[in-house]
Amino acid sequence: MPKRSEEMLTDVWTSLMLVWIMCVAHMSTAPLVNQSKSLQTGSVMGLHGPAEGQRILSRAKRGWVWNQMFVLEEFSGRDPILVGRLHTDLDIGGKNIKYVLAGEGAGTIFVINEKTGDIHAMKRLDREEKAEYTLTAQVINRDTNEPLEPPSEFTIKVQDINDNSPEFVGGPFHATVPEMSQVGSFVTKVTATDADDPVYGNSAKLVYSILEGQPYFSIDANTADIKVALQAMDREVREVYLVVIQAKDMGGHMGGLSGTTTVTITLTDVNDNPPKFAKSLYEFIIAEDLGIGKAGGKVKANDKDTGDNARSTYNIIDGNEKDVFEITTDPQTLEGVIRLKKPLDFETRRSYSLKVEATNVHYDPQFSSSGPFKDTATVKIVVEDSDEPPLFAKPSYLLQVHENESVNTVIGQVSARDPDAASSSIRYFIDRHTDLERQFNVDVDDGRITLAKPLDRETDMWHNITVTATEVNNHSQISRAIVAIRVLDVNDNAPEFSTEYEAFVCENGKPGQVIHTVSAVDRDDPKNGHSFFYSLEPEMLKNPNFTIKKNDDNSISVLAKHNMFRRQRQDTYLLPIIVKDNGNPPMSSTNTLTIRVCGCSKEGNIQSCNAEAHILPIGLSMGALIAILACIILLLVIVVLFVTLRRHKNEPLIIKDDEDVRENIIRYDDEGGGEEDTEAFDIATLQNPDGINGYLPRKDIKPDLQFMPRQGQHSGPNGVDVDEFINVRLHEADNDPTAPPYDSIQIYGYEGRGSVAGSLSSLETASSDSDQNYDYLREWGPRFRRLGELYSVGESDKET
């Protein structure tokens, strides 16, 4: 049998023995009959009434907890277990009574003997599933089923046995504790749970212990607190510990059930180790042409700690008097990177000896007794000679030249040298990307910069070019210098009007009135600013019409000398004005001011400047002239419309041609299908295409007014003159505008284009009927066959 089964069987027998002892004690002290209740419950052994002749004790009555029964859980016997017995005072001898049980589990889990009142448990019970059951007992008449007593309620409690082992919920567990922690430092707490009854017995009383993990850690047997048990545990020696914890019930006594779990405890790092250089001397060879900010070497101080505790800062504490080097910390590799702050020169100094110190960033004072958390090392740097590019005397140059200087004029000079010991010759060139127009040249040997083209300050005031210096022995060694060339001003531009001015003078203006203000501009830029001098041309000095006056703001005002300007006499005046600057030599130009004579209002507002306006009558304004012109145009339009309507009314309703015939004749000039054409006749297909644009040979116009014919003369019974009657009717028909001047005539003057058959009309036939031969109609097909037969029959009749 397995060990766990043996433990469970032992627990069951132990529990049964305890129950039996309690029952015996209970029977020896309990009264045999409870007078307070007529229905009584017994224990597992049963309760009977007093035997004959037995003496009832006369001691004081004690309380009877009669409404509770107990049954052990997990009972696995072959027969149902007796829970208890019910008894009533009415059960005397063979009286016809019956016990009835109702409530939780009645009839399924618990069954009562209706005659004796014994209650049995029919199923195996588990306290962890349900701890107690509430039932109701009653005595009824077996024959009539009538209740003999009121129902009584009682409970059956399931007594616990130790059948559940402790369990750790959520395991396995993980915990951390700093390294070098003191003994007794709290690490974590793990607790187990037991499903057994914590009130009854020790089935749920747990005791904790460590199976694995000693002597490093300990656990409190009651609280399950895990603590450090060993002094100075070092993470760098061992980082992870696996601790096995056991929880045992029954207070840890023999026969108790147990459960285990694991706790992984990790030591976290503290800064208890100083940085340490791998070696005390580092040597690096650095080329002298290494760029500023470039790395020349790396050193590293190792630290057994991790994370921020392992970070160190590096400093140069000796040998860097001229501040040529600097050292920084690489955040990824934690190395000290030595970089250049200033350029190296092999010809000046060929070696350096630096002392570098590494210090922890985060310092923990509790470990200060372990020593200083820093370390030093020596770094020796040897400068290696290399072919350096030429070195200009200055990184940039500023040159000046006057505009309009002649070609090949020397502007300035640049110079460069080879810093190497070989001292190679230098050649100079201009980077043509900075001089696209090739306005400058440089001497390849001495670096003199000359003009290749004359310069104009008004076009470009500054020119920035790049001059390169190259070694003769090594063309790959190139240096560059920026040369800024400023173009100085020369007075080579004459002043001129700032804009094209157009002035106006009023006919009714006053003498001395300012007509316009004129200013000038000069593209040159003298040092002392512009100062312009204005004057009229010599032949205009005695100008009777206008004069000029200088203002304080470098401008002039043009004034009128009289008020006798008339547009009909002269509508435009041209006034030449000479403008001269104060340069050396002075420059001047002649500019013409156009002055127009205009009509103005009394307030001086310009109204019209056209000379044609003077031919109008005095007092007639432009608005009145436009109104008169519009009226004339309107009258002309009305006259044209009237004449057009009169001509339209005089046109005949029917357009006659020379071949018009006043007979009841219908002319067809289409090539129809004859008698076989049964479709409705469409007059639109017979229209002359030449008249589609609007001209039709017939016009039927229905007048707006209806003609009322006069009352005619009626013929008497004896008759009236017929000739007079006809003439009257004819006159009425001729004067009736509502009646067409025809009876039933349709005119078709168009015979069609390109018709092979020609016209079918006999009216236009040049020959007589006797000369016409109609046999060809039969050859045209079945549509004209009937027509040919008709004409043939007519000819035969004439001959007959």
Secondary structure, 3 states (H helix, E strand, C coil): CCHHHHHHHHHHHHHHHHHHHHHHHHHHHCCCCCCCCCEEEECCCCCCCCCCCCCCCCCCCCCCCCCEEEEECCCCCCCCEEEEEEEECCCCCCCCEEEEEEECCECCCEEECCCCCEEEECCCCCCCCCCEEEEEEEEEECCCCCECCCCEEEEEEEECCCCCCCECCCCCEEEEEECCCCCCCEEEECCCECCCCCCCCCCCCCEEEEEECCCCEEECCCCCEEEECCCCCCCCCCCEEEEEEEEECHHHCCCCCEEEEEEEEEEECCCCCCCEECCCEEEEEEECCCCCCCEEEEECEECCCCHHHHCEEEEEEECCCCCCEEEEECCCCCCEEEEECCCCCCCCCCEEEEEEEEEECCCCHHHHHHCCCEEEEEEEEEEECCCCCCEECCCEEEEEEECCCCCCCEEEECCEECCCCCCCCEEEEECHHHCCCCCEEECCCCCEEEECCCCCCCCCCEEEEEEEEEECCCCCCEEEEEEEEEEECCCCCCCEECCCCEEEEECCCCCCCEEEEEEEECCCCCCCCCCCEEEECHHHCCCCCEEEEECCCCEEEEEECCCCCCCCCCCEEEEEEEEECCCCCCCEEEEEEEEEEEEECCCCCEEECCHHHHHCCCCCCHHHHHHHHHHHHHHHHHHHHHHHHHHHHHCCCECCCCCCCCCCCECCCCCCCHHHCCCCCCHHHHCCHHHCCCCCCECCCCCCCCCCCCCCCCCCCCCCCHHHHHHHHHHHHHHCCCCCCCCCCECCCCCCCCCCCCCCCCCCCCCCHHHCCCHHHHHHCHHHHHHHHHHHHHHHHHHC
